[in-house]
């Protein structure tokens, strides 16, 4: 797992910088910069809006005596998406929007749940019950 993280930390910035330079040559540096800034603000807006929706529904479920497990997974996905959206770059923005949008988020929730179950199975995560 650590090898994958190191590879991602090294490769993603290299690919992002390459794309930024190529796009800068194609459409101009200022327009590329403006698109990056606009996607950052738009992404922050969407992440905030979706986060509030999920939080309100989680509070409702909690008030009904139910555990808001799906909303917790939604919140994690929105958090990851928000971080990716404020990171400069087009690939991170696309993936971040996919994490934040409610129509594509279920794909990532399934992957996240599978990762959590795998880590619990390996003994790397523990569930504490009271």
C-alpha positions as CSV (number, residue, x, y, z in Angstrom):
1,X,0.0,0.0,0.0
2,X,2.8,2.4,0.9
3,X,4.4,1.8,-2.6
4,X,1.1,2.8,-4.3
5,X,0.9,6.0,-2.2
6,X,4.5,6.9,-3.0
7,X,4.0,6.3,-6.7
8,X,0.8,8.4,-6.7
9,X,2.6,11.2,-4.8
10,X,5.4,11.3,-7.4
11,X,3.4,10.6,-10.6
12,X,0.3,12.7,-10.2
13,X,2.2,16.1,-9.8
14,X,4.4,15.2,-12.8
15,X,1.4,14.4,-14.9
16,X,-0.4,17.5,-13.7
17,X,2.5,19.8,-14.4
18,X,2.9,18.3,-17.8
19,X,-0.7,18.9,-18.6
20,X,-0.6,22.4,-17.3
21,X,2.4,23.3,-19.5
22,X,0.8,21.7,-22.5
23,X,-2.5,23.5,-22.0
24,X,-0.7,26.7,-21.3
25,X,1.0,26.5,-24.6
26,X,-2.3,25.6,-26.3
27,X,-4.7,28.2,-24.9
28,X,-2.3,30.6,-23.0
29,X,-1.0,30.8,-19.5
30,X,-3.5,33.3,-18.1
31,X,-6.5,31.3,-19.4
32,X,-5.1,28.1,-18.0
33,X,-4.6,29.9,-14.6
34,X,-8.2,31.3,-14.8
35,X,-9.6,27.8,-15.4
36,X,-7.7,26.4,-12.5
37,X,-8.9,29.2,-10.1
38,X,-12.5,28.8,-11.4
39,X,-12.5,25.1,-10.9
40,X,-11.1,25.5,-7.4
41,X,-13.9,27.9,-6.4
42,X,-16.6,25.9,-8.1
43,X,-15.3,22.7,-6.5
44,X,-15.3,24.3,-3.1
45,X,-18.9,25.5,-3.6
46,X,-20.0,22.0,-4.6
47,X,-18.2,20.3,-1.8
48,X,-19.7,22.7,0.7
49,X,-23.2,22.3,-0.7
50,X,-23.0,18.5,-0.8
51,X,-21.4,18.3,2.6
52,X,-24.3,20.3,4.1
53,X,-26.9,18.0,2.5
54,X,-25.2,14.9,3.8
55,X,-24.8,16.5,7.3
56,X,-28.5,17.4,7.4
57,X,-29.6,13.9,6.4
58,X,-27.2,12.3,8.9
59,X,-28.7,14.5,11.7
60,X,-32.2,13.4,10.6
61,X,-31.2,9.7,10.7
62,X,-29.5,10.2,14.0
63,X,-32.6,11.8,15.5
64,X,-34.6,8.8,14.3
65,X,-32.3,6.5,16.3
66,X,-30.5,5.2,13.2
67,X,-26.8,5.0,12.6
68,X,-26.0,7.3,9.6
69,X,-23.4,4.8,8.1
70,X,-24.1,5.8,4.4
71,X,-23.9,9.4,5.3
72,X,-20.5,8.9,7.0
73,X,-19.2,7.2,3.8
74,X,-20.7,10.1,1.8
75,X,-18.9,12.6,4.1
76,X,-15.6,10.8,3.6
77,X,-16.0,10.9,-0.2
78,X,-17.0,14.6,-0.1
79,X,-14.0,15.3,2.1
80,X,-11.6,13.5,-0.3
81,X,-13.2,15.2,-3.3
82,X,-12.9,18.6,-1.7
83,X,-9.2,18.1,-1.0
84,X,-8.7,17.0,-4.6
85,X,-10.7,20.0,-5.9
86,X,-8.5,22.6,-4.1
87,X,-5.4,20.9,-5.3
88,X,-4.3,22.6,-8.5
89,X,-4.5,20.4,-11.6
90,X,-7.0,19.1,-14.1
91,X,-6.8,15.4,-13.3
92,X,-7.3,16.0,-9.5
93,X,-10.2,18.3,-10.3
94,X,-11.9,15.7,-12.5
95,X,-11.5,13.0,-9.9
96,X,-12.5,15.4,-7.1
97,X,-15.7,16.3,-9.0
98,X,-16.5,12.6,-9.4
99,X,-16.1,12.1,-5.6
100,X,-18.4,15.1,-4.8
101,X,-21.2,14.6,-7.4
102,X,-24.1,12.6,-5.9
103,X,-24.5,10.6,-9.1
104,X,-20.9,9.2,-9.2
105,X,-20.2,9.1,-5.5
106,X,-21.8,5.6,-5.0
107,X,-19.0,4.1,-7.1
108,X,-16.4,5.5,-4.7
109,X,-18.5,4.6,-1.6
110,X,-18.4,0.9,-2.7
111,X,-14.6,1.1,-3.2
112,X,-14.1,2.9,0.1
113,X,-16.3,0.3,1.9
114,X,-14.3,-2.5,0.3
115,X,-11.0,-0.9,1.4
116,X,-12.3,-0.5,4.9
117,X,-13.4,-4.2,5.1
118,X,-10.1,-5.3,3.7
119,X,-8.2,-3.3,6.3
120,X,-10.4,-4.7,9.1
121,X,-9.8,-8.2,7.7
122,X,-6.1,-7.7,7.8
123,X,-6.2,-6.4,11.4
124,X,-5.1,-2.9,10.4
125,X,-8.4,-1.4,11.5
126,X,-10.4,-2.2,14.6
127,X,-14.0,-1.6,15.5
128,X,-14.6,-0.3,19.0
129,X,-18.0,-1.1,20.4
130,X,-19.3,0.4,23.6
